[in-house]
Amino acid sequence: MSAFTEVTDLKDHAGETVRVAGWVDATRSHGKVAFAVIRDGTGVVQCVFLEKQLEAPVWEAHATLTQESSVIVEGEVKLDDRAPGGVELGVTGLEVVQIAEEYPIQPKEHGVDFLLDHRHLWLRSSMQRAGLRVRHEVQQAIADFFYDRGFTRIDTPILTGSIGEHAGTLFSTDYFGENAYLAQTGQLYVETACPAFRKVYCFGPTFRAEKSKTRRHLTEFWMVEPEVAFADSNDNMRLQEDFVRYVVGRAVERCAEELEVLERDVSKLAPVIEQPFDRISYTEAVDVLKGKGSDIEWGEDLGAPDEAMLMEGRDVPLFVHDYPKTAKAFYMKENPDDPRTVLCDDLLAPEGYGEIIGGSQREDDLGRLLERIREEELPEEAYSWYLDLRRYGSFVHSGFGLGLERTVAWITGRHHIREMIPFPRLMNRLTP
């Protein structure tokens, strides 16, 4: 490893001769001067080949390079503000590791299906690299936020016998003769750790068998789900606001180059970092929507068009809280001020990105929780362990789930969340 210098560190080696290992992004030639842009995974560097200063085999080898060929380049590091990254390499040696075959992805317009079919190669493009680097930074920010606040990470099962959300969106599989499901959420399991650790979270893949082809849906996506003991719905919304503000701020601070590549107008994220988030109740939201011409009726869940209408003219996220009981999951706490509703919230992002968080205070009363399970006609025996939490030291607690890909799409300004995960799983796509 020490034999090579990473592109990201080249500025520290100005005037030195170094070796860089990577792949060819592009080449061009002007008579006796030629150029190759080399990518090593940490950045890109322009390499300059001068025929008069090179041995003939090196100059001839450059002429054979194709896009994505793997190479080792040796040369002097020169500071140059005009070059990518502020440095270039004056080549003195070139070792060709492998000449790549004709690369399928060319610098021209390709259809979405073609690019998804070649996702394993599309990842190498500059915009995809930038988006996934922001994803990485957001993931690290999530871990740091909870670590710094004393949360314990709990890894919850992917295979489960319990339904977390809605039965109609389950992926089922045979589990040695029994029915098992891919987890829609880790929430029910992470709740069990609250009495042990007080503040906990899980972070991993979740699965929803929704037959949707919208830009906001994946069948497999990542979700972070904290749970806090002795925290009510208001505490929950305060935590969500602090969390989102921190994550967005981290991305803006540490991913400036990537956001520039993605042509993101970061000024639109400044209010998120600097201003308090707005709040309205579901009932107030329905009144607002009707005033704007919507035909929504009280009791119906908010759809994407409703969320977009509510966010018109807003530049900070909006909490919509206290939804109707019939529109939400069985585990949410009944609102003592209006038993038709539950103590929950959705956090809507600006710029048309819609819901990025769903959260609630959990039902801590054994009788009411059991009643809700029966109303939903869920198998009681599958939730016996979950009901035990209300039998042995029940307590007020709340939590939420943030969808990673939706959040990163909003931060980066990308239209479709399929670009925010390395290998998207869609209703009609299981490969590559």
Secondary structure per residue as TSV (DSSP state, phi and psi in degrees):
chain	resnum	aa	ss	phi	psi
A	1	M	-	360.0	-37.7
A	2	S	T	-70.2	-12.0
A	3	A	T	-71.8	-17.7
A	4	F	S	-118.0	147.6
A	5	T	-	-102.5	134.4
A	6	E	-	-79.6	145.3
A	7	V	G	-56.8	-38.6
A	8	T	G	-61.5	-20.1
A	9	D	G	-102.5	3.5
A	10	L	G	-60.6	-35.7
A	11	K	G	-59.5	-25.6
A	12	D	G	-78.5	-3.3
A	13	H	G	-122.9	27.9
A	14	A	T	-55.3	131.6
A	15	G	T	86.2	-8.7
A	16	E	-	-95.9	158.1
A	17	T	E	-96.2	125.8
A	18	V	E	-131.5	169.5
A	19	R	E	-119.0	132.4
A	20	V	E	-122.6	129.7
A	21	A	E	-108.1	133.2
A	22	G	E	-177.3	-152.2
A	23	W	E	-129.3	150.7
A	24	V	E	-82.5	117.3
A	25	D	E	-81.3	-42.2
A	26	A	E	-162.8	156.1
A	27	T	E	-135.3	155.2
A	28	R	E	-156.3	156.3
A	29	S	E	-138.2	141.2
A	30	H	E	-132.0	83.4
A	31	G	T	64.9	-113.0
A	32	K	T	-92.1	7.5
A	33	V	E	-123.6	133.8
A	34	A	E	-136.0	158.3
A	35	F	E	-133.3	147.3
A	36	A	E	-139.6	130.9
A	37	V	E	-94.5	120.1
A	38	I	E	-109.4	133.7
A	39	R	E	-111.2	130.1
A	40	D	-	-117.6	7.3
A	41	G	S	97.0	-19.8
A	42	T	S	-105.5	-14.8
A	43	G	-	169.9	-172.9
A	44	V	E	-123.9	149.3
A	45	V	E	-137.9	138.9
A	46	Q	E	-84.7	128.4
A	47	C	E	-109.5	130.1
A	48	V	E	-107.1	125.7
A	49	F	E	-109.5	117.8
A	50	L	E	-108.7	115.6
A	51	E	G	-54.7	-41.1
A	52	K	G	-69.4	-17.7
A	53	Q	G	-102.7	0.8
A	54	L	S	-115.5	148.6
A	55	E	-	-66.1	148.9
A	56	A	H	-54.0	-43.1
A	57	P	H	-61.1	-34.6
A	58	V	H	-68.3	-46.8
A	59	W	H	-60.9	-42.4
A	60	E	H	-67.7	-36.1
A	61	A	H	-64.9	-36.7
A	62	H	H	-58.8	-38.6
A	63	A	H	-65.3	-17.7
A	64	T	T	-89.8	-9.3
A	65	L	-	-67.5	137.1
A	66	T	-	-119.9	163.5
A	67	Q	T	-57.2	131.0
A	68	E	T	77.7	6.8
A	69	S	-	-61.3	143.5
A	70	S	E	-95.2	134.3
A	71	V	E	-143.7	163.3
A	72	I	E	-123.3	121.7
A	73	V	E	-113.1	136.1
A	74	E	E	-115.7	138.0
A	75	G	E	-178.4	175.1
A	76	E	E	-88.6	133.5
A	77	V	E	-80.1	126.3
A	78	K	E	-126.6	130.3
A	79	L	E	-73.4	132.7
A	80	D	-	-156.7	108.8
A	81	D	T	-62.4	-21.3
A	82	R	T	-80.1	-18.3
A	83	A	S	-85.7	155.8
A	84	P	G	-57.8	128.6
A	85	G	G	77.4	-0.2
A	86	G	G	82.2	7.4
A	87	V	E	-140.0	158.7
A	88	E	E	-138.7	166.6
A	89	L	E	-116.1	120.2
A	90	G	E	-84.5	105.8
A	91	V	E	-70.9	135.0
A	92	T	E	-119.1	-18.9
A	93	G	E	-152.7	151.7
A	94	L	E	-144.1	125.9
A	95	E	E	-115.3	120.5
A	96	V	E	-87.9	116.4
A	97	V	E	-81.1	-44.9
A	98	Q	E	-159.6	134.1
A	99	I	-	-85.6	119.2
A	100	A	-	-73.1	145.9
A	101	E	-	-66.7	171.9
A	102	E	-	-57.6	121.2
A	103	Y	-	-75.9	130.8
A	104	P	S	-65.7	-31.3
A	105	I	-	-96.9	110.6
A	106	Q	-	-106.2	164.0
A	107	P	S	-73.9	68.8
A	108	K	S	-151.4	175.5
A	109	E	-	-73.9	127.1
A	110	H	-	-119.2	149.8
A	111	G	-	-70.8	156.3
A	112	V	H	-60.3	-43.6
A	113	D	H	-62.5	-39.7
A	114	F	H	-61.0	-46.1
A	115	L	H	-66.0	-37.6
A	116	L	H	-70.4	-34.6
A	117	D	H	-63.1	-29.2
A	118	H	T	-109.8	33.5
A	119	R	H	-57.5	-34.9
A	120	H	H	-63.1	-21.5
A	121	L	H	-102.3	-33.3
A	122	W	H	-60.6	-27.1
A	123	L	T	-56.1	-23.8
A	124	R	T	-78.3	-14.3
A	125	S	S	-71.0	155.6
A	126	S	H	-61.4	-41.5
A	127	M	H	-72.2	-36.3
A	128	Q	H	-69.4	-39.4
A	129	R	H	-61.3	-42.8
A	130	A	H	-63.4	-45.4
A	131	G	H	-61.7	-41.5
A	132	L	H	-75.6	-24.9
A	133	R	H	-69.4	-37.9
A	134	V	H	-64.3	-42.4
A	135	R	H	-55.3	-46.1
A	136	H	H	-59.4	-44.5
A	137	E	H	-65.3	-38.8
A	138	V	H	-64.5	-42.2
A	139	Q	H	-60.4	-42.8
A	140	Q	H	-66.3	-39.4
A	141	A	H	-62.8	-39.1
A	142	I	H	-60.6	-49.3
A	143	A	H	-61.4	-42.7
A	144	D	H	-66.5	-40.7
A	145	F	H	-57.5	-49.9
A	146	F	H	-74.9	-34.9
A	147	Y	H	-62.7	-45.3
A	148	D	H	-66.1	-20.1
A	149	R	T	-104.0	13.7
A	150	G	T	80.1	19.6
A	151	F	-	-81.2	149.1
A	152	T	E	-107.0	129.7
A	153	R	E	-80.2	131.9
A	154	I	-	-119.7	123.5
A	155	D	-	-88.8	118.2
A	156	T	-	-100.1	157.6
A	157	P	-	-71.0	147.8
A	158	I	S	-88.0	-34.7
A	159	L	E	-93.3	128.5
A	160	T	E	-146.0	158.9
A	161	G	S	-101.2	2.4
A	162	S	S	-111.9	149.9
A	163	I	-	-95.5	124.7
A	164	G	S	-92.6	-32.0
A	165	E	S	-122.7	-95.2
A	166	H	-	-124.1	135.8
A	167	A	G	-59.4	-29.9
A	168	G	G	-71.8	-7.9
A	169	T	G	-117.2	29.7
A	170	L	-	-95.7	139.2
A	171	F	-	-94.5	121.0
A	172	S	E	-108.1	156.2
A	173	T	E	-150.8	158.0
A	174	D	E	-79.3	131.8
A	175	Y	E	-123.6	82.3
A	176	F	T	53.1	45.8
A	177	G	T	93.7	-8.1
A	178	E	E	-111.1	159.5
A	179	N	E	-78.8	133.0
A	180	A	E	-131.5	160.0
A	181	Y	E	-131.2	148.8
A	182	L	E	-74.7	134.1
A	183	A	-	-62.9	128.8
A	184	Q	S	-81.6	-19.9
A	185	T	-	-164.3	152.7
A	186	G	S	-96.6	1.2
A	187	Q	H	-56.5	-49.3
A	188	L	H	-59.1	-37.9
A	189	Y	H	-75.1	-38.7
A	190	V	H	-69.0	-26.0
A	191	E	H	-59.7	-33.2
A	192	T	H	-64.7	-23.6
A	193	A	T	-86.2	-10.0
A	194	C	H	-58.4	-46.6
A	195	P	H	-65.8	-19.0
A	196	A	H	-87.7	-36.3
A	197	F	H	-128.7	-4.2
A	198	R	S	71.7	-56.4
A	199	K	E	-122.0	117.3
A	200	V	E	-138.1	165.1
A	201	Y	E	-156.7	157.2
A	202	C	E	-123.5	157.3
A	203	F	E	-152.1	111.5
A	204	G	E	-177.0	-174.0
A	205	P	E	-73.8	143.4
A	206	T	E	-132.5	162.4
A	207	F	E	-135.2	133.6
A	208	R	-	-135.9	122.7
A	209	A	-	-86.9	55.8
A	210	E	-	-89.3	127.9
A	211	K	-	-83.8	70.4
A	212	S	-	-127.4	139.2
A	213	K	-	-114.9	19.7
A	214	T	S	-74.4	165.7
A	215	R	T	-68.4	-10.9
A	216	R	T	-101.9	3.6
A	217	H	-	-121.1	140.3
A	218	L	-	-132.9	152.9
A	219	T	S	-84.5	-21.0
A	220	E	E	-129.3	122.5
A	221	F	E	-146.9	166.9
A	222	W	E	-102.3	140.8
A	223	M	E	-139.1	138.8
A	224	V	E	-105.3	131.8
A	225	E	E	-134.3	96.3
A	226	P	E	-82.9	156.6
A	227	E	E	-143.0	133.4
A	228	V	E	-129.1	126.8
A	229	A	E	-74.3	146.1
A	230	F	T	58.6	36.2
A	231	A	-	-124.1	130.3
A	232	D	-	-96.1	-171.5
A	233	S	H	-62.4	-38.8
A	234	N	H	-67.2	-41.6
A	235	D	H	-58.3	-40.8
A	236	N	H	-61.2	-44.3
A	237	M	H	-67.8	-35.2
A	238	R	H	-64.1	-41.6
A	239	L	H	-63.8	-42.7
A	240	Q	H	-59.7	-42.9
A	241	E	H	-64.4	-46.2
A	242	D	H	-60.3	-41.3
A	243	F	H	-63.9	-51.9
A	244	V	H	-64.3	-42.1
A	245	R	H	-59.9	-42.2
A	246	Y	H	-64.7	-47.1
A	247	V	H	-64.7	-44.8
A	248	V	H	-63.9	-43.6
A	249	G	H	-60.6	-40.5
A	250	R	H	-63.6	-43.7
A	251	A	H	-64.3	-43.1
A	252	V	H	-64.5	-40.6
A	253	E	H	-69.3	-42.1
A	254	R	H	-104.9	-6.9
A	255	C	-	-122.1	35.5
A	256	A	H	-59.2	-44.5
A	257	E	H	-64.3	-43.6
A	258	E	H	-65.3	-41.5
A	259	L	H	-67.2	-30.2
A	260	E	H	-69.2	-42.1
A	261	V	H	-58.4	-39.8
A	262	L	T	-79.5	-1.5
A	263	E	T	59.4	37.3
A	264	R	-	-81.4	130.2
A	265	D	-	-81.5	94.8
A	266	V	G	-71.1	-14.3
A	267	S	G	-62.6	-24.7
A	268	K	G	-73.5	-15.0
A	269	L	T	-93.7	-14.6
A	270	A	H	-57.8	-44.7
A	271	P	H	-61.0	-30.6
A	272	V	H	-63.6	-36.9
A	273	I	H	-79.6	-29.4
A	274	E	H	-104.9	-23.2
A	275	Q	S	-115.5	151.5
A	276	P	-	-67.8	151.2
A	277	F	-	-81.2	150.3
A	278	D	E	-84.3	158.3
A	279	R	E	-137.9	136.2
A	280	I	E	-142.9	153.5
A	281	S	E	-78.8	161.2
A	282	Y	H	-56.9	-43.0
A	283	T	H	-61.5	-41.7
A	284	E	H	-65.4	-37.4
A	285	A	H	-62.7	-41.3
A	286	V	H	-62.2	-42.4
A	287	D	H	-61.8	-42.2
A	288	V	H	-61.8	-44.7
A	289	L	H	-64.6	-42.2
A	290	K	H	-63.7	-36.5
A	291	G	H	-65.9	-21.2
A	292	K	T	-97.3	7.2
A	293	G	T	98.8	3.8
A	294	S	-	-72.2	150.6
A	295	D	-	-100.6	18.5
A	296	I	-	-62.0	143.6
A	297	E	-	-112.4	147.2
A	298	W	T	-57.2	131.4
A	299	G	T	111.6	-21.9
A	300	E	S	-84.3	145.4
A	301	D	-	-71.6	155.9
A	302	L	-	-81.0	131.9
A	303	G	-	-96.5	178.0
A	304	A	H	-58.2	-42.6
A	305	P	H	-63.4	-36.5
A	306	D	H	-64.2	-44.7
A	307	E	H	-61.9	-41.8
A	308	A	H	-62.8	-39.3
A	309	M	H	-66.6	-39.1
A	310	L	H	-66.4	-28.7
A	311	M	T	-90.2	-2.0
A	312	E	T	-58.0	127.5
A	313	G	T	79.4	3.7
A	314	R	-	-104.5	137.8
A	315	D	-	-116.6	7.1
A	316	V	S	-126.3	156.1
A	317	P	-	-59.0	156.7
A	318	L	E	-125.5	126.6
A	319	F	E	-85.4	126.3
A	320	V	E	-109.8	118.4
A	321	H	E	-122.0	164.6
A	322	D	-	60.7	65.5
A	323	Y	-	-78.2	162.6
A	324	P	B	-61.3	142.5
A	325	K	G	-56.8	-38.3
A	326	T	G	-68.6	-17.8
A	327	A	G	-95.4	-3.4
A	328	K	S	-126.2	173.9
A	329	A	-	-73.1	159.9
A	330	F	T	-64.6	-23.8
A	331	Y	T	-87.8	2.4
A	332	M	B	-84.9	144.2
A	333	K	-	-71.9	130.4
A	334	E	B	-63.7	137.5
A	335	N	-	-77.6	115.6
A	336	P	T	-64.6	-22.2
A	337	D	T	-85.3	-17.3
A	338	D	-	-158.0	92.5
A	339	P	T	-61.4	-9.5
A	340	R	T	-73.6	-16.9
A	341	T	B	-119.2	169.3
A	342	V	B	-123.5	157.1
A	343	L	S	-81.7	88.1
A	344	C	E	-143.6	173.3
A	345	D	E	-154.3	151.4
A	346	D	E	-116.0	139.0
A	347	L	E	-106.0	119.5
A	348	L	E	-100.7	132.5
A	349	A	E	-88.9	150.5
A	350	P	T	-70.1	179.4
A	351	E	T	64.5	24.7
A	352	G	T	83.3	11.9
A	353	Y	T	-86.2	-15.7
A	354	G	E	70.2	-153.2
A	355	E	E	-65.8	126.4
A	356	I	E	-115.6	-17.3
A	357	I	E	-137.1	140.0
A	358	G	E	-124.9	130.1
A	359	G	E	-143.9	167.8
A	360	S	E	-166.7	159.5
A	361	Q	E	-79.9	138.0
A	362	R	B	-89.4	150.1
A	363	E	-	-70.4	116.8
A	364	D	-	-102.2	-1.5
A	365	D	-	-92.2	120.1
A	366	L	H	-57.4	-46.5
A	367	G	H	-62.5	-45.5
A	368	R	H	-68.4	-38.1
A	369	L	H	-64.7	-42.7
A	370	L	H	-62.6	-39.7
A	371	E	H	-61.8	-41.9
A	372	R	H	-67.4	-38.0
A	373	I	H	-62.2	-40.6
A	374	R	H	-70.3	-37.7
A	375	E	H	-60.9	-37.8
A	376	E	T	-82.6	-2.2
A	377	E	T	56.2	42.8
A	378	L	-	-89.3	152.1
A	379	P	-	-69.9	110.4
A	380	E	G	-56.3	-40.5
A	381	E	G	-64.7	-28.7
A	382	A	G	-69.8	-17.2
A	383	Y	G	-112.2	15.5
A	384	S	H	-59.5	-40.8
A	385	W	H	-66.5	-35.7
A	386	Y	H	-70.2	-37.4
A	387	L	H	-67.6	-28.4
A	388	D	H	-58.2	-29.5
A	389	L	H	-62.1	-27.0
A	390	R	H	-91.7	-10.8
A	391	R	H	-89.4	-31.7
A	392	Y	S	-119.1	83.2
A	393	G	S	80.7	51.7
A	394	S	-	-62.7	153.1
A	395	F	-	-158.5	157.0
A	396	V	-	-67.1	132.1
A	397	H	E	-156.4	155.2
A	398	S	E	-143.8	161.0
A	399	G	E	-166.5	-179.8
A	400	F	E	-156.2	169.2
A	401	G	E	-128.1	128.9
A	402	L	E	-109.4	126.2
A	403	G	E	-78.9	118.0
A	404	L	H	-62.8	-48.5
A	405	E	H	-66.7	-39.4
A	406	R	H	-63.0	-40.5
A	407	T	H	-66.4	-43.4
A	408	V	H	-68.2	-36.5
A	409	A	H	-60.2	-42.3
A	410	W	H	-65.0	-47.9
A	411	I	H	-61.0	-39.9
A	412	T	H	-86.7	-13.2
A	413	G	T	76.8	18.1
A	414	R	-	-83.0	148.4
A	415	H	S	-76.1	-40.4
A	416	H	-	-120.0	133.5
A	417	I	G	-72.6	-10.1
A	418	R	G	-63.0	-21.4
A	419	E	G	-83.2	-7.4
A	420	M	G	-98.0	10.3
A	421	I	S	-137.2	139.4
A	422	P	S	-55.0	-46.1
A	423	F	S	-130.6	92.1
A	424	P	-	-67.2	139.2
A	425	R	-	-109.9	115.6
A	426	L	B	-117.5	171.4
A	427	M	T	-54.8	-35.8
A	428	N	T	-113.1	21.4
A	429	R	B	-143.7	120.7
A	430	L	-	-122.5	-1.4
A	431	T	-	-131.8	159.7
A	432	P	-	-75.0	360.0
